[in-house]
Amino acid sequence: MFRWGSVVSGFYAAVVLLLLLPGGALLAFKHTPPADEVLQMYLHWFPWLYAGVLVGGEALLLFLSVDTSWRRMRPRQHVAVTAALASFFAAVLAVCVIFAIEVVVYADNSPPLWEGRDNLFFATALGVWVCLWLIWGGIFIQYYRDSSKAVSAAVTWLLKGSVLELLIAVPSHVFVRQRGDCSAPAVTAFGIVTGIAIMLLAFGPGVLALYKKRLDAYARNSRQSS
């Protein structure tokens, strides 16, 4: 199972780096970017940091699911890690929703509070994200600290959250593109890519859990027949 977790993580990394990041660039630009601009994107630090966070979260959820499926460990020994991961990505989705709504309302302009104050804007965005992370983390631990299905619960949360985020980000992107905004489509494109990436991130542990469940059923049937 550890080997399959590595395979799924590697496949997910390839999807994020080779499909989702160029796809986000296509959504953000009004014209199809030339190949050299796409290659230039990979020389910047942010795409690699973004992909690293996503792939790291995928790997942790996968290996948590794999390790705890056969060790019979108590859930509270790993529920904090699961809660941190689930709430981290839930907060990311929530921030993407907030920014998608913000660009629909204010277009390429900043809200009056942030006008000409980039430091205040980033500080506010970071503060909102950290608060959401802590809130979602507290809720998750409260409800799943004594549950043996913390990982599957996290996967369910992320699937539902990513679908909801896409239901807001996609119409917002269509709206700002039709309005002819300049930089707003980049914000909504990032939201779309993030929603798809987190949805795919949640599929990995879910599929592996089903695969492990089927193998366990085969093993029980073999023991009973013998």
C-alpha positions in Angstrom: 0.0 0.0 0.0 2.9 2.3 0.7 4.0 1.8 -2.9 0.6 2.7 -4.3 0.6 5.8 -2.1 3.8 6.9 -3.7 2.5 6.2 -7.2 -0.7 8.2 -6.5 1.4 11.1 -5.1 3.7 11.1 -8.1 0.7 11.1 -10.5 -0.9 13.9 -8.6 2.3 15.9 -8.8 2.5 15.5 -12.5 -1.1 16.6 -12.9 -0.6 19.7 -10.9 2.7 20.7 -12.6 1.9 19.7 -16.2 -1.8 20.3 -16.5 -3.3 22.5 -13.8 -0.6 25.2 -13.7 -0.5 25.7 -17.5 -4.3 25.5 -17.5 -4.5 28.3 -14.9 -2.3 30.4 -17.2 -4.6 29.8 -20.1 -7.6 30.9 -18.0 -5.8 34.0 -16.7 -4.7 35.4 -20.0 -7.0 36.8 -22.6 -4.8 35.3 -25.3 -3.1 32.0 -25.5 0.3 32.5 -23.9 3.3 31.5 -26.0 5.4 28.5 -24.9 8.3 30.7 -23.6 5.9 32.5 -21.2 4.6 29.2 -19.8 8.2 28.0 -19.4 9.1 31.3 -17.7 6.3 30.5 -15.2 8.2 27.4 -14.0 11.2 29.5 -13.2 9.3 31.5 -10.6 9.3 30.2 -7.0 5.5 30.4 -6.5 4.3 27.6 -8.8 6.8 25.2 -7.1 5.7 26.3 -3.6 2.1 25.9 -4.6 2.6 22.5 -6.1 4.8 21.4 -3.1 2.0 22.3 -0.6 -0.6 20.5 -2.6 1.5 17.4 -3.2 2.7 17.4 0.4 -0.9 17.4 1.6 -1.8 14.6 -0.7 1.0 12.5 0.5 0.3 13.1 4.1 -3.4 12.1 3.7 -2.5 9.1 1.7 0.2 7.8 4.1 -2.0 8.5 7.2 -4.7 6.4 5.7 -2.3 3.6 4.7 -0.4 3.5 8.0 -3.5 3.6 10.3 -5.4 1.0 8.3 -3.3 -1.9 9.7 -1.7 -0.6 12.9 -4.9 -0.3 15.0 -3.6 3.0 16.5 -5.9 5.2 18.4 -7.3 8.1 16.3 -6.2 10.9 18.6 -2.5 10.0 17.8 -2.9 11.4 14.3 -6.2 13.3 14.3 -4.3 16.6 15.0 -2.3 16.2 11.7 -5.4 15.3 9.8 -7.3 18.2 11.3 -4.4 20.6 10.4 -4.4 19.4 6.8 -8.2 19.4 6.3 -8.6 22.9 7.9 -5.5 24.2 6.0 -7.1 23.4 2.6 -10.6 24.4 3.7 -9.2 27.8 4.7 -7.5 28.1 1.3 -10.8 27.3 -0.5 -12.6 29.9 1.7 -10.0 32.6 0.9 -10.4 31.8 -2.9 -14.1 32.3 -2.5 -13.6 35.6 -0.8 -11.2 36.9 -3.4 -13.5 35.7 -6.3 -16.4 37.7 -4.8 -14.1 40.6 -4.2 -13.0 40.9 -7.8 -16.6 40.6 -9.0 -17.6 43.5 -6.8 -14.5 45.7 -7.3 -13.1 44.5 -10.6 -9.5 45.5 -11.0 -9.8 48.1 -8.3 -9.0 47.5 -4.6 -11.6 48.0 -1.9 -11.5 51.5 -0.4 -9.9 50.1 2.8 -6.9 48.7 0.8 -6.6 51.4 -1.8 -2.9 52.0 -2.3 -2.0 50.0 0.8 -0.5 46.7 -0.4 0.9 45.8 2.9 -2.5 46.2 4.6 -4.1 44.0 1.9 -1.6 41.1 2.3 -1.7 41.4 6.1 -5.5 41.3 6.1 -5.6 38.3 3.7 -3.0 36.4 5.8 -4.9 37.2 9.0 -8.2 36.0 7.5 -6.6 32.8 6.2 -5.0 32.0 9.6 -8.2 32.7 11.5 -10.2 30.4 9.1 -7.5 27.7 9.5 -7.8 27.8 13.3 -11.6 27.8 13.3 -11.9 24.9 10.9 -9.2 23.0 12.7 -11.0 23.4 16.0 -14.2 22.3 14.5 -12.6 19.2 13.0 -10.9 18.1 16.2 -14.0 18.7 18.2 -16.1 16.4 16.0 -13.5 13.7 15.0 -11.0 13.4 17.8 -12.6 10.1 19.0 -13.5 8.8 15.5 -11.6 6.1 13.6 -12.6 7.7 10.3 -10.8 11.1 10.6 -9.1 10.7 7.2 -12.2 9.8 5.4 -14.0 12.7 7.1 -11.3 15.0 5.9 -11.6 13.7 2.4 -15.4 14.3 2.5 -14.9 17.8 3.8 -12.4 18.7 1.0 -14.6 17.2 -1.7 -17.7 19.2 -0.6 -15.7 22.3 -0.1 -14.0 22.2 -3.5 -17.3 21.7 -5.3 -18.8 24.6 -3.4 -15.7 26.8 -4.2 -15.9 25.9 -7.9 -19.6 26.8 -8.0 -18.5 30.3 -7.0 -15.2 30.7 -8.8 -16.3 29.5 -12.2 -19.3 31.9 -12.6 -17.1 34.7 -11.2 -14.4 34.0 -13.8 -17.0 34.0 -16.6 -18.4 37.3 -15.3 -15.0 39.1 -15.0 -13.9 37.9 -18.4 -17.0 39.1 -20.1 -16.7 42.4 -18.3 -13.2 42.8 -19.8 -11.3 43.1 -16.5 -7.5 43.1 -16.8 -6.1 41.4 -13.6 -9.3 40.0 -12.1 -9.4 36.9 -14.3 -6.0 35.9 -12.8 -7.6 35.8 -9.4 -10.6 33.8 -10.4 -8.4 31.4 -12.5 -6.3 30.8 -9.4 -9.5 29.9 -7.6 -10.6 27.5 -10.3 -7.2 25.8 -10.4 -7.1 25.5 -6.6 -10.6 24.1 -6.4 -9.8 21.4 -9.0 -6.5 20.6 -7.4 -8.0 20.1 -3.9 -10.8 18.0 -5.4 -8.2 15.8 -7.1 -6.2 15.8 -3.8 -9.2 14.4 -2.0 -9.8 11.6 -4.6 -6.4 10.0 -3.9 -6.9 8.9 -0.3 -10.6 8.0 -1.1 -9.7 5.7 -3.9 -6.8 4.1 -1.9 -9.1 3.6 1.1 -11.6 1.8 -1.2 -8.8 -0.3 -2.7 -7.6 -1.3 0.8 -11.1 -2.1 1.9 -11.5 -4.5 -1.1 -8.2 -6.2 -0.4 -9.1 -6.7 3.3 -12.5 -8.2 2.2 -10.6 -10.6 -0.1 -8.3 -11.6 2.7 -11.2 -12.3 5.1 -13.0 -14.3 2.5 -9.9 -16.4 1.8 -9.4 -17.1 5.6 -13.1 -18.1 6.0 -13.0 -20.4 2.9 -9.9 -22.1 4.2 
